[in-house]
């Protein structure tokens, strides 16, 4: 960062804080909260203010009515900025807010600001393109994540509708994972502490989303023998997609390790879904469409065949499904305790901004100081 650029950033931040303190409290403005947001999203690319990020999260957890001034202050700052540094810090802060697990946040629907066409105005285009792409991709993921987070399943649905909901949820999670895999540094000049910290958050999010995908696939497969052909075909597509994403994850983690992302080194190698399991499900689905009416005697054996029509249930083949429902490719759980121990020793902004899945320990930074700095 050039001297003039650094000085300009400091002046902008100080002016913003002064204006925030003179604004006074209202239903949508809170000077104390706004000041912490400004400090947590400062223009300094070499300093990450973890303490003020934690103060913001404390406000949201303690008082849901703080969401409105948070949204107002952060949106105003994001929409005005032309600094990739402020934009990335703002996205990380918003990412952490999601992990506060406040119902009002989960009902938000979409991000309250738009960075889909962000362009840095303080760096030459030849050096800024990687940062611009990073901000846009990170924003696109968080915006879609907020939308998925706000959707609720219909718990009163019948069995078939519930299966359809599960499959729809799986497809949305897989879409989120695709978007996550697009968030990555693409230029050598991006080897900066702030980008590496943001990537730590992304790696942890990938861990969360992929673990959920694995868990949901297992639930679907447990009931796959009792569903109709359309749902079975969709389930097959989901499993094929999961196998492809497993390969993409391995490549993504390898590139992150080369770039120097700490959490990419902490997480285990992604085991692939065995191809034979996908082929087994393909055989069951394809076999169901070729079945004809048969007598009870013909149905005795490995298969139990139901009536043949366009909506007939697929073959009940529990023995085959035992090979499909496996935990060999759910690789994260078995390494969970090891990762927790490592994460306890290496605290990154990912932990300290609450951008963590629930089973990764959160380090409460300056725990004793935060309550004294908050006034309600």
Secondary structure, DSSP 8 states (H G I E B T S, - for coil): --HHHHHHHHHHHHHHHHHHHHH---SS--HHHHHHHHHHT-S-TT---HHHHHHHHHHHHH-TTHHHHHHHHHHHHHHH---HHHHHHHHHHHHHHHTT--HHHHT--S-SS--TT---SSS-HHHHHHHHHHHHHHHHHHHHHHHHHH----TTS-HHHHHHHHHHHHHHHHHHHHHHTT-S--SGGG-SHHHHHHHHHHHHHHHHHHHHHHHHHHHHHHTGGGSBHHHHHHHHHHHHHHHHHHHHHHHHHHHHHHHT-HHHHHS-------HHHHHHHHHHHHHHHT-----HHHH-SS-B----STT-B--B-HHHHHHHS-STT--SGGGHHHHHHHHHHS--HHHHTT-S-TTS----TTHHHHHHH---
